[in-house]
Amino acid sequence: MAKLIAGRNAKFARHLSLFVVACAFLALAAPHSADAKYASIVIDAGTGQVQHEANADDRNYPASLTKLMTLYLLFEAVENKRLTWNSHLTASKHASNQSPTHLALAPGEKISVHDATMALIIHSANDVAVVVAEELGGTEEKFALLMTAKARNLGMNRTTFRNASGLPHTGQQSTARDMAILAQAVIDRFPRYYPMFAETSFTFKNRVYKTHNRVTLNYPGADGLKTGFTHASGFNLITSATRNGRRLIGVVFGGNTSRSRDQQMEALLDEAFSAGHRGGPLIAQNTQPAPQKSKVKAAARQSGEGDTDAVSSVAPRANDKSDWGIQVGAFYDKKPAQTTAQDVSKKYAKLLNGGQISVLPLSNTKGRTLYRARIVRIDREAAYEACKQLKRAQQPCMELRGGDQDIAGR
């Protein structure tokens, strides 16, 4: 009997060991999908007012929505004449090794800026994203730093980029609100280039690539922008659509399938269009045009960084230590903007010592004026610490460089 029990125990131990090994293997091999979280937002592009939001500030993996920032920086390079649409970019070995989706570029193969743009919008080509990154940043890692800096510049305060494509990286995260800010920045900043997002196919090396963005294809008035998917992110989508002269921007994160994601986007847009204009909160953003060309060049010469991030600032004053500020709100009336700035300046007087109140107007696409409440002429440390404390108190705040001038936040 003892031998029988011992034999059974040994057999059970072997089976248990095999089971544990199998479970460990499956855990390693299984797609990482547990972190995909649903989030969404719809904004009115004309006013910046939020029409709908759900978990809009939760950080998620953006997947190929990342490429919208890659395109933003590429558009800047074209606008600043660093590149032309006919400039040719060369694929490195690193670029050619990117996993699908891609154009299967070989090391040393060239692609024009125009074709690269189409490949990113329509085919979401990962190898092309790296080609662009290496052209503009030297390396993909350095380009990711430029992407994150530009995100802060636009007010995308909860976004960090680690690569140009959106391929899985645990440090690469964004929010639905931040992606709505980016989409509006693209539309406002590059009206000449934005129609490219409505294209549904392009040809490269005699092969026709067709879009898989079904919402742009099928939803009335939709003219962009970008899809995204990884196992960790779920199915993501940014869409802009116009109806009766009114433009909406929608973002969905964490869809279970591409079909359910698309249906959710269409339902959100339908509801927002049907409901008409709502007086929801404004998204924190800075999407105004770049400074004048002369100022851009001055900034580029002073920074020594060329034109890649020249739009981020105008030439700083001699006393660069006090060339910072904070924005604490944006209003359609000047009086509440002034009052808010005064209240913050008084409450945080010790931290903002020497800061000056500034209310800057900004006209939007509907002809309305937005008044931005700012405290300026402070140093960088004071700006970041003030925003840190304000956000803890559930008050909006965005750090700015050159905050007393009409430029984007840094």
N, C-alpha and C positions, 0 to 999 in steps of 0.2 A: 504493500500500500504506500509506504514511504517513497519507494522508487517511482511509483505511478504519479504521486503528487509532485515529486521533484521534476519529473519529465514534463508534466503539464506546466509547471511554473517556468521551466526553461523555455518551453515553446511559447508561452504567453509573453515572456520577456523579449524573445526574438521578434514576435509580431509587434509588440509595443515599440521596440526600437525602430523597426521599419516604418511604423506609423508616424513616429516623431520625425524621422528623416524626411518622409514624404510631405508632412505638413510644413517643415522648414523649407523644402524645395518650392512648394506651392506659394508660400509666403513671399519668397524671393522672386518667383516668376510671375505672380499675379500683377495685373496692371494696378497702378496706384490711383484709385478712384475715390477714396474715402474723403478727400479734402475738397471735392467739388461742392460748392455751396451756391444756392440760388440767390441772385441779387438782380435788381432791375431799377431803371430810372427812365423817365421821359421828361424832356425839357422843351420849352418853346425857344427855338433858336433866335427868334426876334427879340425876345425880352430877357432870356436867361432864366425865366421862372420855371420852377419844378412843377410838373403836372401830375407826376406819379413817382413814388419811390418805395422800394422794399429792400432793406439791408444794403442801401446804396453806399455806405461807408465801410462795409466789411471788406477786408483785403482777401482777394482771390488771385488765382493764376490767370493772367490774361491770354495765354496761348498766343495765337497769331494775330490777335488784336494789337500785339506789340508792334507789328509791321506798320501800323498807322504812324507811330512816332518815327520809325525809320524813314518813312515817306516824307514826314514833316521836315526832317533835317535834309533830305535829298532835295525837296522843293526849295528850301532856303538856299542851298548851294547853287541851284539853277538861278534863282532870283538874284543872288549876290554875284552872279557871273563867274563863280568858281568853276562851274560846269555848264555845258550846254546840253540840249536834248540829244545832240549828235556825238557828244563825248563818249569815248569807249572805256569801259572799266574791265580790268583783267581779273580773272578768277585765280585764286591761290589754291594750294593743295588743301588748306584748311577749309576753304569755301567748297571745294569740290567734294569733300568728304561728308557734307551735311546730309542727314537722313531725309527721306521723302517727307513732304512733297518738295520736288526740286525740278530743275531743268536739265539735270545731269551734265552740268558744265565740267569740262576737263580742265586740269591745271594749265594756265596760260591762255585759256579761251577768253575771248572778249565779247562784251555785250554793251549795247548803247544804253545811255541813260533812259531814253524813251522806252526801250524794250524792258529794261530793268524795272521801270515803274509799272508797266503793264503786267510783268511777271509777278510782282508783289501784290498788285490789286486783284488780278484775276486768278492766278494759279497759286498764290501764296508760297512762292518758291523760297525755301530756306537757304539754298546755296546763293541765290541772288541777294538775299538780305545780308549775308556775310560779305559778299563782294562790295556792296554799298558801304557797309560798316568799315571795311579796311581802306576803302578809298577816302572816306571822310575822317576817320579816326586814327588811321595807321594800323591799329589792331581792333578786333572786335571788343576786347575788354575796355580799351580807351573810348571807343565809340559808345559803349554802354554808359560810361560816366557822362558823356555829352548828352545822352538821352535822358538820364536822370536829372541832370542840371536843367535841361529844357523843360522837363516835367515840373520842376520847382518854379521855373520861370513863368509857367502858365498857370500856376496855382494848384497843380496836381500833387498835393502834399503827402498823400498816402501811397505814392507809386515809386517803385524802385525797379530799374532795369539791370539785367545782368548779361543779356545778349540781344542781338538785333532781330531775331526770328520769332522768339516765343517758344522755342523748344524747351523741354522741362528743365527748370532750375528752381530750387526751393527759395532762393532769395529774390526771385522775380515776381513781384506781386503788384496789384493795382486794385482799384475799386470801380464800381459802376459809375459813380459820380465823376471820378477822375477821367474815365474814358469818355464821358459825355463832354467834359471840358476840352479834351483833346480833339474830339470830333468837331466841336464848334470852332475851335482854333483853326483847324484845317479849312473849314468852310469860310470863315471870316478872313483869314490871312491869305489864302490862295484861291480867290474866286476864278482866276483864269485856268488854274490847274484842276480844280475840283471836278469839272465834267468828266475827267478821266475815270472817276469812280463809277460812272454809269455805263462804261463800256462792258460788254458781255463776252468778248473774245479777242484774242490777238494771235498773231502768227510769228513763230520763231523757228528758224531753220526748216522752213516748209511744213512745219507742224502747227495745226490750229489748236489752241488751248481755249476751252470754254469755262466760263465762271460756274461755280457751284453755289453761288449766293442766290438761293431761290427767292428770297424776299425782294431783292433788287429786280429779279426777273418778273415776278408775279404780282407784287403789291402796287396798286395804282399810286403814282407819284413818287415812288422810291427811286433814289438815284445814288445809292451807296450805303454803307461804306466797306465793312470788313467782317469776315467770319473768323472763328478760331476754335480749335479743339485739341486737347490732350486728355489722357485718361484722368489726370489730376484736376484739370479745369472743368471738365464737362464741355458742353457745347455753348460757345459764346457768340455774340453777334452785336455789332453796332449798325444801326440803320438810320438814315435820314430820309424823310419824305415830305413832300409839299402838297397841300390841298387848299384851293381857293386863296392862294397867295401866302399861306401860313406854313412855315417850316417847323417840323418837329424832329428831335433827335432822340432815339431810343437805344438803350443798352440792356442786354440780357446776359447774365453770367450763369453758368452751371446748369444748362438744359440737359435733360436726360437723353434726348436724341436730337438730331438736327431738325426733324419734323416738328417735334413738340416745342423746341426753341423757336422755330419760325412761326408756328401758330401762336405762341405766347407773344412774340413781338408784334404780330399783326393785330392781335386783340388789344394790346396796350395802346398801339397807335390809333386804332379805331375809336377806342374809348376816349382818348385825349382829343382827337379831332371832333368827336361828337359833343364833348362837354364844352368846347369853346375855350376861351381864355380864362385861366384861373389865376388867382392872386397868390400863388404859392411862394415859397422862399426863393431867393436868387442863388444860383450856384456861384461860388467864389471863383472868379476867373479873370484873366487878363488876355484878351485876344485881339487887342487893337493892332493896327499896322505897325511895321517896323519903323525905326527912326529914319530921318532923312539920310540919303546915301552918304553925304559928307560926314555926318556924325558916325555912321557905321564904319567908315574907313578910319576915322580918328580913333574909335574904340579899338578897332582891330590892330592898328599900329601900336597903340599904347599897351594892349594886352599881349601882343606878340603871338596871338593865336590864329592869325589869318581871319577868314570870313566865316569859319564854321559856327562860331557862337557870337558873331558880331551883333546880331539883333538883340542879344541879351541886355545890352546896356549902351548908353552913350558914353562919350569920353568922360571919365570921372574928374571931379574937381581936384585941386591940389591937395586938399585935406580929405583924403579918401576915407579916413577913420570915421568921419561923421557923414558919410555918403550913403547912409542906410535909413530905412523907415519901415513902418508897418501900416497895413491897410486893415481897418477894423469894421468895415461894412460898406455897402453900396446901396444907394437909395434913389428913388425917383423925385425926391424933394431935397432941396439943399439944406433946409433947417434941421431935419433929423440927422443928416450926415454931420453937420457942424456940432450938434448936441452930443452925438455919440463920440466923436473925436475928443470933445472937451471932457466928457465923463471919463473916458479911458485915460486921457492925459492927467487928469486930477487924481484918479484912483491909483495910478502907477507912477506918480510924480517922481518918486525917488529913483526908480529904474529908468524912467524916460527923461532924466534931468537934462535940460537944454533943448529938448525936442520941441518942434514947432508944429502947430496944427495946419493941415492943408486939405482943402476940399477941391478935388479935380473933377471937372465934368467930362463925360464921354458920351457921344451921340451914338445910338445903336442903329441897326438897319431899318427900324420902323420910324426913325426920326425923333425918338424920345431921348431925353438926356438922363444919364445915370451919374449920380454924384458919389464919388469915392472918398470915404472918410479916412484920412491918414495922419499919422504923427511922423514927422520927418526930421532930418538933420541929427540923427543919433548914430551910434556906432553899431557894428554888426552884432556884437555880443548882446547889447541891449535889445536889439530887434528880435533876436532869436529867443532870448529869455522872456521878453514880454509876451511873445506869441505862445510860448510854452505855458505861461501862467494863465493867459486868457483862454486858451483851449481847455485847460483844466477846469476853468469856470464856465465851460460850455458857451464861450463867446467866440465868434469868428475872428480869425487873424491870419494875415499872410505877410511874410517878410519880403522886403523890397530893397533892391539896391538902386540908388538914385531916386528915392521915393517921392521927391518933390518935383520930379519931371514926368512927363506923360509917356512912360515906358512900361514895359512888362515887368512884373515881379521876378525876383531872382530865386 
